[in-house]
Amino acid sequence: WATYLIGFCVCAAIGILFFIVMPFVGLIFCCCRCAGKCGGRHKPHDPKRAGCKRKTYCTVLLVLNTVTLAGVVCAFLSNELVYQKLTNQDNIGPVGKLTSAIGHLEGYINDTVDEVQTTLLRQFDNSRASIEDDIRNTANNAVDEVLKTLNATALLDQTKKLSQDVNRTQDNLKNVAAQLSFLSSEGRALTDNLTEIADGAAAAIKQVTGNSTYGNFKRDQYVVTADFSGLDQLSTETEQIEQSLDMNKYIAENAVADTKNLTTSSVNTKIDEASSSIDSVRAEIDKGADSVRDSLKPVIDGMQSTSAKLEGAQPDISKYSKYGWYGGLAVSCLLLLVVVVYYLGVLFGLCGERPGLGAQCCNTGTGANFLMAGVGFTFIFAWLIMLVCVILFVVGGPAYTEVCRYFDDHSPQELKPFETALLKASDLTKDIYNGKDVDLSITGILDDCFHDKPIYGVMKLDNMVNLTAITDLEPLEVKLDELKNAGLNIPDIQIVSAQLNQTVENFANSGLVTLNFTPYYTEVNKKLTVGDLTQMSDNLKSIALHTSLNQSLTYLDGQRLGLKSKVNALLEGLQQSENNFNDQKNGLVTGQLETVVNRVIAQAQGIVNDILNTVRNDLGKCRPIYDGFYAATDAGCVVVLDPLNGFWFSVGWCLFFFIPSLIFAVKLAGLYRREHDEKDFDDPLAFIPLAMLSPPHRYMIHHKRAKIVLSLTFQIQRQNILCPHGDVPRKHYKRMHRRLYKIKGL
């Protein structure tokens, strides 16, 4: 800033010096002109190289005046821009920009609070049903966990599987019995038929040969070797198995369900209170969001008040800006006046005749008068215009270099000096965070908002808004702790009922264990006859081999292996689980209830943490803060200050080029006024009557008159030669003859 300050001081000193010196220079210049100096005296003849000088001075003056005209145009435009912005035309002035920026920031704050509140409640409501279900099922889950821990669940599952095996065994026994009955009847029929065939064959052979044997015929080959009638029909085993059917109805599922219901009913009040506490947690979240909105209400009210004040001040700004517009218009018109008279002077100097006898009024002398008028206007108004320029320069220049240049590029890093000064000048962070000393960086905030990061982390709102307190699960945890510590009095459970015990024992003692399946396999796999027989025997063999008899026998044989020991172990395990549960039921269920409750609390806390992460990392993208901040700074620095600086710069531009323009205008005016003066004609003695003078004087007067008469006569003759066709205006002849008439006394 020191470098800028030196520059401003030098420029302001030059302007003040110009303001002081210019009137004195103008006064001295006028005195010199009146004394015939500084081009004030007319010389009868042009100096050497006058034509070259005129062309050079005219060209330079035209260039300087054109450059000055550009500054005049910029002055008009800048003045008009300042007026349009201050009157807020089309709502693009500083007031419009500021109110728009404030409105966007206000909308951003409201939208962010609404978004946070909606997100908190929506996500909590989405997870609420799951939490409530877990709470209401805590007792059931605790009993299930206890049974699982005591292995009762697995044993009950095994009992169910045993029941299914009993039903399947009974089906296989029935299948074996049916197949054995079929094979026995068919075997007897086969034996009878073979005996009849063998007897017939033997009688026929004996009748023919006289002997009961012939060739390969052997009567003992027509004997059925497989005897199915001797096998046990398994009727006893089938009856005993039937007594073990429908074992499922004796399994203690109802007892377990009753225990769950009793456990749930014993803590039902606590469960209802815990479920109701979820409503209080939701109410706290809603209340916390409302408290955040209330804490931001002064900020929003301040924004609304500022917007209202700005809009209320707009009529006064528009009213008084009109006077400034008139002043700027007057200054611009004065500058334009000087430029116009210079242009007119050059125009008449280039296109007009030389001044003298017979020249029109629009001659080079008129151009010289316009040039000197421009010089006069410069001396009269330039110092006043410089005063206006210096005032605007002193206001607008430092405003840009010391303030607005930091905001010009919209780069947050440029605000370091501004940030340091602001933080040193006030306890800004303490004002924002209610007295807390927070390490806050304005440039960091704007840079993060430029990258559209969430507002919670950018503004370190954890120092202002305690989201953890808003989403505190303490009411729920208190009720769940009461649920954990609830005194339980769970009734005994009977897993192994008398009916189940009897049914399982009937199955174990059904005779499958002592049953020998070897004869069955032997008879089934025997050849039906000793030799090859007819198709009937083949069909019988096919029936014996390809029915499901073998499969049923295999299944029954497998079931009997270790059947009794397995069943006994199952009963012992069920009884042990029942005893363990009944001995430790209250402690076990309470312990498991605590585990389930802790799991519910952890699940609820995980849901809340997810909600908080969403708020901290996904909501309230703060790019609108960056845009609103620079929109507010642009309202002053770009909308108003830029055209204001453009105006004083344009005025200073014009004043700077007025100095060389003034010099060349004076030089050029002296060249445009050159003429041959008729001093003898202007002599007062030429109009004195001759009778009043003495003879010597008469002679002198006659001599002078003769010279003038000869001169005028020569001019008339010259015009006749140059214009032989009478193109010379008649008024020229009248003027010349009138002068001759006066001289001759005719």
VOGU-3710 file (C-alpha; in Angstrom, 3 decimals, decimal comma):
1> watyligfcv> 0,000/0,000/0,000  2,955/2,337/0,538  3,852/2,157/-3,159  0,280/2,924/-4,146  0,141/5,758/-1,624  3,204/7,438/-3,126  1,687/7,214/-6,585  -1,620/8,654/-5,407  0,134/11,507/-3,617  2,189/12,396/-6,680
11> caaigilffi> -0,843/12,332/-8,980  -2,954/14,327/-6,539  -0,153/16,882/-6,140  0,083/17,275/-9,917  -3,672/17,784/-10,134  -3,668/20,352/-7,337  -0,729/22,141/-8,940  -2,624/22,194/-12,231  -5,674/23,565/-10,410  -3,608/26,378/-8,872
21> vmpfvglifc> -1,318/27,245/-11,767  -3,749/27,044/-14,687  -5,726/30,247/-13,867  -2,509/32,238/-13,461  -1,119/30,889/-16,716  -4,362/31,866/-18,450  -4,223/35,360/-16,959  -0,622/35,849/-18,008  -1,412/34,522/-21,464  -4,275/37,021/-21,859
31> ccrcagkcgg> -2,040/39,891/-20,784  0,608/38,815/-23,268  -1,948/38,669/-26,062  -3,221/42,132/-25,204  0,367/43,403/-25,283  0,848/41,980/-28,758  2,924/39,070/-27,575  2,285/35,307/-27,805  0,910/35,682/-31,326  -1,218/38,718/-30,531
41> rhkphdpkra> 0,375/41,021/-33,150  -0,470/40,624/-36,809  2,497/40,584/-39,106  2,099/41,733/-42,716  3,796/38,701/-44,217  4,014/34,934/-43,503  7,229/33,638/-41,976  9,444/31,203/-43,775  8,032/27,708/-44,354  4,638/28,905/-43,142
51> gckrktyctv> 2,783/26,360/-45,322  4,780/23,454/-43,912  4,191/24,677/-40,388  0,474/25,023/-40,978  0,247/21,457/-42,269  2,325/20,077/-39,408  0,508/21,980/-36,682  -2,848/21,121/-38,204  -2,024/17,386/-38,378  -0,721/17,260/-34,820
61> llvlntvtla> -3,705/19,207/-33,523  -6,124/16,902/-35,347  -4,453/13,825/-33,851  -4,428/15,291/-30,345  -8,012/16,466/-30,651  -9,157/13,053/-31,921  -7,467/11,323/-28,999  -9,122/13,838/-26,687  -12,468/13,166/-28,368  -12,105/9,480/-27,447
71> gvvcaflsne> -11,741/10,545/-23,816  -14,812/12,775/-24,138  -16,863/9,858/-25,495  -15,676/7,664/-22,617  -16,597/10,427/-20,170  -20,143/10,587/-21,542  -20,481/6,793/-21,444  -19,019/6,475/-17,943  -21,270/9,214/-16,621  -24,309/7,523/-18,159
81> lvyqkltnqd> -23,276/4,142/-16,730  -22,864/5,582/-13,237  -26,302/7,162/-13,490  -27,957/3,978/-14,756  -26,370/1,883/-12,018  -27,201/4,310/-9,224  -30,813/4,583/-10,385  -30,911/0,752/-10,477  -32,356/0,518/-13,954  -33,422/-3,056/-14,801
91> nigpvgklts> -32,432/-3,957/-11,214  -28,745/-4,174/-12,169  -27,504/-1,370/-9,961  -25,625/-1,735/-6,672  -28,852/-1,867/-4,685  -30,314/-4,499/-7,003  -27,128/-6,556/-6,920  -26,834/-6,340/-3,140  -30,478/-7,213/-2,493  -30,214/-10,086/-4,963
101> aighlegyin> -27,063/-11,409/-3,271  -28,643/-11,070/0,174  -31,783/-12,807/-1,081  -29,770/-15,712/-2,449  -27,850/-16,065/0,820  -31,073/-15,926/2,814  -32,625/-18,572/0,579  -29,514/-20,715/0,910  -29,661/-20,576/4,713  -33,364/-21,453/4,819
111> dtvdevqttl> -32,998/-24,210/2,235  -30,015/-25,694/4,052  -31,801/-25,761/7,412  -34,887/-27,293/5,775  -32,743/-29,846/3,978  -30,931/-30,823/7,173  -34,163/-31,103/9,146  -35,910/-33,078/6,418  -32,960/-35,418/5,958  -32,575/-36,042/9,677
121> lrqfdnsras> -36,245/-36,837/10,151  -36,642/-38,817/6,933  -33,666/-41,077/7,549  -34,625/-41,496/11,189  -38,192/-42,415/10,228  -36,927/-44,868/7,622  -34,878/-46,666/10,279  -37,408/-46,256/13,048  -39,502/-49,313/12,112  -36,442/-51,548/12,197
131> ieddirntan> -35,416/-50,233/15,619  -38,922/-50,662/17,024  -39,138/-54,236/15,714  -35,812/-55,065/17,317  -36,957/-53,565/20,611  -40,263/-55,441/20,613  -38,515/-58,717/19,764  -35,837/-58,368/22,418  -37,510/-60,907/24,760  -38,153/-63,435/21,994
141> navdevlktl> -34,633/-63,036/20,672  -33,215/-63,417/24,171  -35,086/-66,712/24,745  -34,003/-67,966/21,329  -30,398/-67,093/22,104  -30,604/-68,935/25,430  -32,047/-72,046/23,818  -29,423/-71,867/21,117  -26,704/-71,502/23,737  -28,028/-74,544/25,633
151> natalldqtk> -28,148/-76,508/22,372  -31,881/-76,982/22,903  -32,688/-75,534/19,537  -30,423/-77,986/17,741  -31,836/-80,880/19,749  -35,378/-79,847/18,971  -34,465/-79,702/15,326  -33,053/-83,213/15,603  -36,297/-84,343/17,233  -38,238/-82,924/14,319
161> klsqdvnrtq> -35,960/-84,778/11,939  -36,469/-87,949/13,961  -40,210/-87,520/13,595  -39,790/-87,303/9,848  -37,607/-90,439/9,906  -40,278/-92,305/11,888  -42,876/-91,504/9,287  -40,553/-92,575/6,497  -39,637/-95,836/8,318  -43,286/-96,694/8,710
171> dnlknvaaql> -43,811/-96,177/4,970  -40,885/-98,467/4,141  -42,107/-101,171/6,541  -45,497/-101,141/4,902  -43,845/-101,407/1,484  -41,720/-104,430/2,569  -44,705/-106,198/4,110  -46,791/-105,729/0,967  -43,995/-106,952/-1,292  -43,349/-110,001/0,907
181> sflssegral> -47,032/-110,952/0,857  -47,082/-110,647/-2,933  -43,911/-112,715/-3,351  -45,178/-115,448/-0,988  -48,440/-115,940/-2,892  -46,719/-115,851/-6,261  -44,044/-118,305/-5,021  -46,664/-120,812/-3,901  -48,446/-120,573/-7,257  -45,134/-121,114/-9,031
191> tdnlteiadg> -44,398/-124,222/-6,908  -47,790/-125,735/-7,643  -47,484/-125,083/-11,369  -43,954/-126,473/-11,558  -45,032/-129,643/-9,682  -47,932/-130,172/-12,077  -45,674/-129,625/-15,088  -43,009/-131,954/-13,726  -45,553/-134,711/-12,966  -47,067/-134,469/-16,437
201> aaaaikqvtg> -43,687/-134,536/-18,107  -42,565/-137,572/-16,066  -45,780/-139,501/-16,885  -45,409/-138,818/-20,587  -41,778/-139,974/-20,629  -42,590/-143,100/-18,699  -45,420/-143,939/-21,067  -43,132/-143,617/-24,059  -39,914/-145,012/-22,730  -41,083/-146,975/-19,811
211> nstygnfkrd> -38,736/-145,000/-17,619  -39,393/-141,759/-15,622  -36,122/-140,209/-16,799  -35,135/-139,357/-20,309  -32,131/-137,474/-21,607  -31,499/-134,261/-19,709  -34,867/-134,258/-18,037  -34,479/-134,182/-14,297  -37,477/-133,784/-12,156  -35,569/-132,068/-9,284
221> qyvvtadfsg> -34,880/-129,063/-11,566  -38,551/-128,121/-11,378  -38,323/-127,119/-7,728  -38,638/-123,434/-6,505  -35,601/-122,638/-4,377  -36,761/-119,175/-3,043  -39,170/-119,592/-0,169  -40,764/-116,173/0,694  -43,391/-117,702/2,907  -40,831/-118,445/5,595
231> ldqlsteteq> -39,876/-114,732/6,029  -41,313/-112,616/8,861  -44,025/-110,320/7,511  -42,846/-107,509/9,936  -46,357/-106,965/11,250  -45,172/-106,531/14,839  -42,577/-103,931/13,916  -45,100/-102,062/11,795  -47,553/-101,842/14,663  -44,890/-100,531/17,030
241> ieqsldmnky> -43,714/-97,948/14,518  -47,277/-96,726/14,063  -47,338/-95,904/17,755  -44,447/-93,466/17,181  -46,086/-91,518/14,366  -46,881/-87,749/14,620  -44,038/-87,133/17,038  -44,131/-83,413/16,049  -47,171/-82,729/18,156  -45,219/-83,668/21,281
251> iaenavadtk> -42,191/-81,478/20,537  -42,052/-78,551/23,002  -42,488/-75,705/20,509  -45,615/-74,551/22,262  -43,780/-74,543/25,553  -41,003/-72,438/24,037  -43,577/-70,055/22,563  -45,297/-69,787/25,925  -41,976/-68,995/27,557  -41,323/-66,248/24,996
261> nlttssvntk> -44,753/-64,767/25,586  -44,320/-64,859/29,350  -40,890/-63,245/29,068  -42,234/-60,572/26,722  -45,201/-59,870/28,978  -42,926/-59,526/31,999  -40,924/-56,750/30,274  -43,723/-55,490/28,079  -44,007/-52,219/29,972  -40,301/-51,554/29,551
271> ideasssids> -40,528/-52,434/25,864  -43,393/-49,989/25,389  -41,447/-47,290/27,202  -38,377/-47,962/25,061  -40,471/-47,813/21,904  -42,062/-44,583/23,083  -38,631/-43,113/23,748  -38,014/-43,248/19,998  -40,704/-40,599/19,658  -38,847/-38,440/22,159
281> vraeidkgad> -35,618/-38,883/20,185  -37,423/-37,792/17,023  -38,929/-34,850/18,871  -35,442/-33,851/20,050  -34,157/-33,967/16,474  -37,041/-31,796/15,326  -36,529/-29,461/18,256  -32,799/-29,232/17,568  -33,413/-28,312/13,940  -35,879/-25,650/15,070
291> svrdslkpvi> -33,319/-24,311/17,546  -30,789/-24,010/14,735  -33,368/-22,123/12,716  -34,066/-19,880/15,712  -30,358/-19,213/16,223  -30,066/-18,194/12,581  -33,183/-16,039/12,732  -31,248/-12,901/13,828  -28,960/-13,373/10,827  -31,912/-13,780/8,477
301> dgmqstsakl> -33,712/-10,840/10,086  -30,577/-8,756/9,667  -30,418/-9,693/5,998  -34,075/-8,833/5,500  -33,624/-5,550/7,360  -30,595/-4,689/5,247  -32,484/-5,486/2,053  -35,410/-3,354/3,193  -33,104/-0,452/4,054  -31,358/-0,693/0,703
311> egaqpdisky> -34,637/-0,754/-1,166  -35,889/2,140/0,952  -32,757/4,149/0,191  -33,060/3,569/-3,554  -35,431/6,543/-4,184  -33,025/8,926/-2,429  -30,071/7,449/-4,288  -31,902/7,877/-7,584  -32,863/11,429/-6,667  -29,382/12,635/-5,741
321> skygwyggla> -27,614/10,633/-8,413  -29,437/12,787/-10,944  -27,500/15,813/-9,700  -24,279/13,928/-10,096  -25,373/12,941/-13,580  -26,028/16,609/-14,403  -22,600/17,543/-13,081  -20,896/14,809/-15,074  -22,868/15,829/-18,135  -21,763/19,446/-17,674
331> vscllllvvv> -18,117/18,440/-17,357  -18,375/16,216/-20,423  -20,081/18,981/-22,408  -17,338/21,469/-21,488  -14,743/18,998/-22,691  -16,751/18,438/-25,846  -17,030/22,212/-26,355  -13,259/22,604/-26,412  -12,885/19,667/-28,798  -15,604/21,003/-31,118
341> vyylgvlfgl> -14,168/24,525/-31,365  -10,748/23,030/-32,106  -12,273/20,941/-34,865  -14,095/23,997/-36,248  -10,907/26,025/-36,131  -9,023/23,360/-38,070  -11,937/22,977/-40,498  -12,141/26,702/-41,292  -8,363/26,896/-41,464  -8,231/24,112/-44,049
351> cgerpglgaq> -11,224/25,125/-46,145  -11,499/28,910/-45,720  -9,851/31,724/-47,712  -7,054/33,836/-46,425  -8,325/36,873/-44,563  -8,030/40,177/-46,331  -9,737/42,328/-48,896  -12,641/40,510/-50,509  -12,422/37,360/-48,278  -15,648/35,770/-46,998
361> ccntgtganf> -16,472/35,594/-43,303  -15,725/31,807/-43,144  -12,015/32,288/-43,751  -8,876/31,149/-42,016  -9,144/34,087/-39,686  -12,437/32,645/-38,432  -10,641/29,332/-37,901  -8,035/31,167/-35,879  -10,794/32,716/-33,791  -12,253/29,258/-33,071
371> lmagvgftfi> -8,830/27,945/-32,118  -8,294/30,841/-29,746  -11,802/30,279/-28,378  -10,773/26,715/-27,579  -7,664/28,048/-25,873  -9,783/30,475/-23,898  -12,267/27,793/-22,835  -9,357/25,603/-21,778  -7,971/28,305/-19,506  -11,420/29,144/-18,144
381> fawlimlvcv> -12,725/25,636/-17,371  -9,737/23,275/-17,224  -8,771/24,132/-13,653  -12,335/23,593/-12,407  -12,580/20,312/-14,288  -9,246/19,282/-12,789  -10,652/19,911/-9,316  -13,528/17,522/-10,046  -11,089/14,997/-11,507  -8,799/15,129/-8,451
391> ilfvvggpay> -11,708/14,666/-6,033  -13,026/11,649/-7,931  -9,495/10,291/-8,296  -8,774/10,547/-4,580  -12,030/8,714/-3,841  -12,091/6,090/-6,595  -8,409/5,290/-6,953  -7,646/4,191/-3,378  -11,033/2,476/-3,189  -9,925/0,199/-6,000
401> tevcryfddh> -6,287/-0,361/-5,051  -6,853/-0,770/-1,319  -10,171/-2,628/-1,383  -11,603/-3,690/-4,695  -8,479/-5,073/-6,298  -8,554/-7,888/-3,745  -12,000/-8,890/-5,006  -11,489/-8,184/-8,691  -10,299/-11,650/-9,765  -12,711/-13,556/-7,490
411> spqelkpfet> -9,689/-15,382/-6,089  -9,991/-16,100/-2,357  -6,216/-16,130/-1,955  -6,137/-12,432/-2,854  -8,048/-11,656/0,348  -5,183/-12,507/2,700  -4,404/-8,859/3,630  -8,098/-8,100/3,957  -8,637/-11,189/6,096  -5,787/-10,330/8,436
421> allkasdltk> -7,025/-6,770/8,865  -10,594/-7,926/9,494  -9,614/-10,546/12,058  -7,343/-8,072/13,840  -9,944/-5,329/13,861  -12,714/-7,395/15,442  -13,396/-10,595/17,317  -15,294/-11,945/14,334  -15,043/-15,598/15,282  -16,247/-14,936/18,814
431> diyngkdvdl> -19,226/-13,011/17,484  -20,187/-15,895/15,196  -19,518/-18,762/17,598  -20,907/-17,247/20,793  -17,600/-16,378/22,386  -15,692/-19,464/21,304  -12,207/-18,918/19,935  -12,366/-20,760/16,611  -9,574/-20,786/14,052  -11,575/-19,435/11,117
441> sitgilddcf> -10,141/-18,484/7,740  -12,162/-16,335/5,361  -10,009/-17,334/2,420  -10,344/-20,975/3,410  -14,130/-20,679/3,611  -14,389/-19,012/0,205  -11,969/-21,480/-1,351  -13,908/-24,451/0,022  -17,192/-22,915/-1,089  -15,719/-22,364/-4,543
451> hdkpiygvmk> -15,264/-26,148/-4,660  -18,845/-26,578/-3,358  -18,019/-28,370/-0,120  -20,596/-28,965/2,667  -21,199/-25,963/4,883  -20,944/-27,896/8,167  -17,268/-28,636/7,771  -16,412/-25,416/5,956  -17,829/-23,127/8,641  -16,863/-25,491/11,483
461> ldnmvnltai> -20,459/-25,467/12,622  -19,763/-28,108/15,237  -18,718/-25,121/17,377  -22,127/-23,535/16,803  -24,519/-26,466/16,324  -24,002/-29,660/18,322  -25,502/-32,289/16,043  -24,494/-35,007/18,482  -26,671/-33,423/21,146  -29,536/-33,003/18,695
471> tdleplevkl> -29,432/-36,683/17,766  -28,691/-37,901/21,285  -30,097/-41,387/21,953  -29,943/-41,004/25,716  -33,745/-41,309/26,237  -33,746/-44,540/24,257  -30,640/-45,843/26,000  -32,120/-45,114/29,431  -35,253/-47,093/28,656  -33,277/-49,927/27,125
481> delknaglni> -31,045/-50,022/30,203  -34,176/-50,355/32,305  -35,214/-53,190/30,021  -31,863/-54,882/30,580  -32,184/-54,554/34,325  -35,804/-55,622/34,485  -36,405/-58,415/37,011  -37,506/-61,549/35,182  -39,435/-64,477/36,665  -39,616/-67,013/33,879
491> pdiqivsaql> -41,552/-70,259/34,532  -39,982/-73,663/34,013  -40,072/-75,061/30,537  -40,770/-78,740/29,750  -38,923/-79,675/26,602  -39,222/-83,484/27,051  -42,848/-84,283/27,765  -44,058/-87,743/28,840  -45,747/-88,267/25,491  -42,578/-87,318/23,598
501> nqtvenfans> -40,491/-89,587/25,811  -42,880/-92,534/25,312  -43,105/-91,956/21,592  -39,350/-91,871/21,155  -38,937/-95,007/23,292  -41,580/-96,827/21,249  -39,627/-96,025/18,138  -36,378/-97,180/19,740  -37,996/-100,458/20,896  -39,879/-101,102/17,669
511> glvtlnftpy> -37,784/-104,232/16,883  -35,820/-102,680/14,073  -32,667/-103,016/16,132  -32,977/-106,820/16,578  -34,380/-107,489/13,155  -32,044/-109,644/10,938  -32,311/-108,586/7,325  -29,883/-111,282/6,021  -32,614/-113,880/5,236  -34,507/-111,239/3,359
521> ytevnkkltv> -31,522/-110,331/1,199  -30,783/-114,114/0,694  -34,268/-115,051/-0,453  -34,661/-111,992/-2,648  -31,356/-112,598/-4,395  -31,836/-116,391/-4,887  -32,602/-117,969/-8,262  -36,230/-118,927/-8,325  -35,474/-122,406/-9,711  -32,538/-124,700/-10,043
531> gdltqmsdnl> -32,610/-124,712/-13,824  -33,814/-122,433/-16,564  -37,578/-122,264/-16,592  -40,261/-120,619/-18,550  -41,110/-116,975/-19,032  -43,288/-117,107/-15,932  -40,329/-117,787/-13,707  -38,412/-114,974/-15,390  -41,278/-112,555/-14,707  -41,382/-113,602/-11,082
541> ksialhtsln> -37,656/-113,052/-10,777  -37,993/-109,636/-12,418  -40,682/-108,690/-9,942  -38,477/-109,745/-7,049  -35,437/-107,820/-8,273  -36,837/-104,614/-9,762  -39,407/-103,512/-7,256  -38,592/-101,128/-4,404  -38,227/-104,062/-2,027  -34,446/-103,916/-2,014
551> qsltyldgqr> -34,484/-100,145/-1,441  -36,888/-100,423/1,456  -34,823/-103,206/2,986  -31,661/-101,123/2,623  -33,263/-98,078/4,325  -34,650/-100,171/7,183  -31,322/-101,905/7,653  -29,616/-98,488/7,881  -32,160/-97,111/10,331  -31,686/-99,893/12,828
561> lglkskvnal> -27,926/-99,334/13,162  -27,322/-97,456/16,430  -30,987/-96,527/16,614  -31,434/-97,056/20,280  -28,226/-95,273/21,299  -29,054/-92,284/19,102  -32,553/-92,003/20,476  -31,334/-92,293/24,022  -28,674/-89,634/23,419  -31,304/-87,337/21,949
571> leglqqsenn> -33,563/-87,797/24,936  -30,692/-87,219/27,312  -29,676/-84,045/25,478  -33,203/-82,684/25,511  -33,550/-83,469/29,182  -30,201/-81,849/29,948  -31,157/-78,683/28,030  -34,456/-78,577/29,857  -32,757/-78,928/33,228  -30,120/-76,289/32,405
581> fndqknglvt> -32,737/-73,843/31,202  -34,948/-74,340/34,233  -32,005/-74,042/36,620  -30,541/-70,854/35,069  -33,464/-69,445/33,133  -33,666/-66,004/34,741  -29,930/-65,329/34,629  -29,516/-66,703/31,136  -32,462/-64,808/29,693  -31,410/-61,607/31,461
591> gqletvvnrv> -27,871/-61,947/30,109  -29,080/-62,614/26,608  -31,582/-59,776/26,942  -28,722/-57,442/27,791  -26,799/-58,665/24,762  -29,805/-58,140/22,502  -30,430/-54,665/23,944  -26,800/-53,680/23,427  -27,080/-54,850/19,845  -30,210/-52,718/19,369
601> iaqaqgivnd> -28,444/-49,684/20,858  -25,449/-50,232/18,593  -27,741/-50,532/15,591  -29,587/-47,322/16,512  -26,296/-45,501/17,085  -25,042/-46,710/13,709  -28,151/-45,310/12,055  -27,652/-41,974/13,820  -23,986/-41,910/12,797  -24,998/-42,477/9,191
611> ilntvrndlg> -27,419/-39,563/9,467  -24,726/-37,321/10,957  -22,249/-38,302/8,247  -24,846/-37,395/5,642  -25,371/-33,980/7,224  -21,663/-33,319/7,610  -20,498/-34,584/4,234  -23,396/-34,334/1,791  -25,781/-31,532/2,746  -25,524/-27,758/2,394
621> kcrpiydgfy> -23,112/-27,396/-0,514  -21,874/-23,844/0,009  -21,138/-22,586/-3,514  -24,002/-20,023/-3,091  -21,970/-18,374/-0,301  -19,046/-17,873/-2,670  -21,325/-16,541/-5,402  -23,238/-14,290/-3,016  -20,074/-12,881/-1,458  -18,535/-11,861/-4,756
631> aatdagcvvv> -21,891/-10,664/-6,088  -22,038/-8,288/-3,112  -18,487/-7,038/-3,676  -19,119/-6,643/-7,402  -22,126/-4,470/-6,568  -19,768/-1,816/-5,266  -16,502/-2,495/-7,046  -17,697/-3,373/-10,526  -21,147/-1,879/-10,874  -20,332/1,587/-9,484
641> ldplngfwfs> -16,616/2,001/-8,947  -15,483/0,884/-12,404  -17,560/3,460/-14,348  -16,706/6,110/-11,732  -12,997/5,461/-12,198  -13,600/5,404/-15,923  -15,119/8,883/-15,694  -12,264/10,554/-13,830  -9,740/8,758/-15,998  -11,517/10,007/-19,145
651> vgwclfffip> -11,583/13,557/-17,772  -7,915/13,364/-16,826  -7,154/11,954/-20,271  -8,809/14,961/-21,893  -7,055/17,454/-19,601  -3,717/15,829/-20,284  -4,099/16,243/-24,046  -5,531/19,758/-23,668  -2,037/21,045/-22,816  -0,328/20,156/-26,117
661> slifavklag> -3,538/20,951/-27,999  -3,508/24,445/-26,474  0,071/25,058/-27,588  -0,493/23,899/-31,148  -3,792/25,801/-31,354  -2,032/29,068/-30,456  0,722/28,360/-32,977  -1,753/27,495/-35,712  -4,000/30,498/-35,001  -1,066/32,856/-35,575
671> lyrrehdekd> -0,449/31,330/-38,996  -4,127/31,490/-39,985  -4,329/35,262/-39,315  -1,544/36,464/-41,666  -2,644/39,306/-44,031  -1,397/42,486/-45,827  -2,704/45,352/-43,680  -3,676/48,663/-45,383  -2,247/50,944/-42,785  -2,409/53,987/-45,060
681> fddplafipl> -6,117/53,488/-45,513  -6,589/53,238/-41,790  -4,639/56,500/-41,239  -7,013/59,168/-39,805  -5,301/61,873/-41,906  -6,796/60,437/-45,059  -10,240/61,728/-44,077  -9,206/65,315/-43,166  -10,577/67,958/-45,700  -7,812/69,437/-47,834
691> amlspphrym> -8,878/73,069/-47,256  -8,129/72,764/-43,561  -4,486/71,809/-44,142  -1,463/73,890/-45,033  0,185/73,400/-48,444  2,926/71,031/-47,216  0,374/68,833/-45,618  -1,795/68,973/-48,693  1,103/67,749/-50,749  1,716/64,865/-48,348
701> ihhkrakivl> -1,946/63,904/-48,309  -2,138/64,025/-52,067  0,919/61,826/-52,234  -0,599/59,224/-49,907  -3,953/59,305/-51,661  -2,252/58,795/-54,977  -0,557/55,694/-53,669  -3,833/54,268/-52,373  -5,688/55,134/-55,573  -3,039/53,418/-57,634
711> sltfqiqrqn> -3,200/50,384/-55,374  -6,983/50,072/-55,600  -6,949/50,635/-59,345  -4,370/47,866/-59,691  -6,538/45,505/-57,670  -9,610/46,225/-59,823  -7,629/45,648/-62,991  -6,183/42,441/-61,533  -9,662/41,136/-60,758  -10,756/41,926/-64,312
721> ilcphgdvpr> -7,816/39,971/-65,697  -8,385/36,983/-63,410  -12,148/37,078/-63,946  -12,701/38,396/-67,496  -16,217/36,966/-67,701  -17,566/38,976/-64,810  -17,334/36,221/-62,205  -16,127/38,667/-59,569  -19,007/39,472/-57,189  -20,548/42,858/-57,739
731> khykrmhrrl> -20,103/43,781/-54,098  -16,313/43,670/-54,530  -16,527/46,355/-57,237  -18,844/48,453/-55,143  -16,501/48,228/-52,202  -13,453/49,236/-54,253  -15,269/52,090/-56,052  -16,636/53,348/-52,770  -13,122/53,569/-51,406  -11,966/55,387/-54,550
741> ykikgl> -14,900/57,763/-54,228  -13,938/58,638/-50,658  -10,293/59,133/-51,549  -10,933/61,341/-54,551  -13,695/63,271/-52,834  -15,997/62,533/-55,739
//
